[in-house]
Amino acid sequence: MLNAIRTLADRLIGLSAALGALGLIVEVVILLADVIGRAFGSPIYGSQDMITMTMVIVVFGAMALCDRQGGHIAVDLFERSYPAWMNRLIDIFSALLGAVIFVGIAYAVNESAKISTMLNLSTNLLRLPKDIFQHCLSILALLTAGGMSLRAVELILSGRDIRKGDAA
């Protein structure tokens, strides 16, 4: 059962990372075209709006993959001096704390999206609706929280840290 959940989670994380990569490609193309356009005296109208909104997808699209691969900052000065059970407990606590933080981010941004919808807020130049990007951020933050929670459950039940690819 846990393996099936892990497989589904990995596929969702892959999809999230693919969205982030697509956002990065779009961002690079827009920046390149804008810089070339500026050199010829005609920059892309609304490029700042497009880049700002795309950055949401780039950053939060890659966040779940970053956690999955152990890419978040970790201070391990005392890891070698702690017993294995304590390091495991710290890893569980860190995963759960990260999940709580990302759920908090998702909640706050979702509440902001409700206000954006109610007030019909949009970007300055292109009038792109902000709530769409805020809902996207909320979903991607929840996916990251889910991945962190699943990692904590795996550590509790099996001692296996998916980031290290080992079984303790």
C-alpha positions, 0 to 999 in steps of 0.5 A: 500500500505504501509503495503504491502511494509512493509511486503516485506521489513520485508521479505527481512530483514529476508532473510538478517538476515538469510544470516548473521546467516548462515555466522556466523555459517560458521565462527564459524565452520571454527574457531573451525576446525582451532583451533582444526587443529592448536592443532594437527599441521595442521591448515585449509589452507586459514581460514583467507581468509574465515573468512574475507570474511564471516565477510562481510556477518555476519555484513552487513547481520544483519545490516537491522535487527538491524535497524528494531529492534532499535538496533543502538546506540541512545543517548536519554539524552534529549528525555524526555525534548523534545516535541513529535513532536521534537522527531519525527522530530529527528527520521525522520532525523536520519532514512534519515541520516542513509539511506544516509550513507548506500547508500554512503557505497553501492556506495563506495563499488560498485565502489571498486568492479568494480576495483576488477573485472577489476584487478581480485583481490582476497584473498591472499591464496584461491584466492576468488574473492573479487568483489563477496563479495563487491557486496554482501556488496553493496546489503545488505547496500542498503537493510539497506538504504531501511529499514531506508527510509521506516521507515522515510516514515512511521514516516512522513505519519503515525507517526508510529515507526516500531521499537517501534511497536506503532502508535503515 
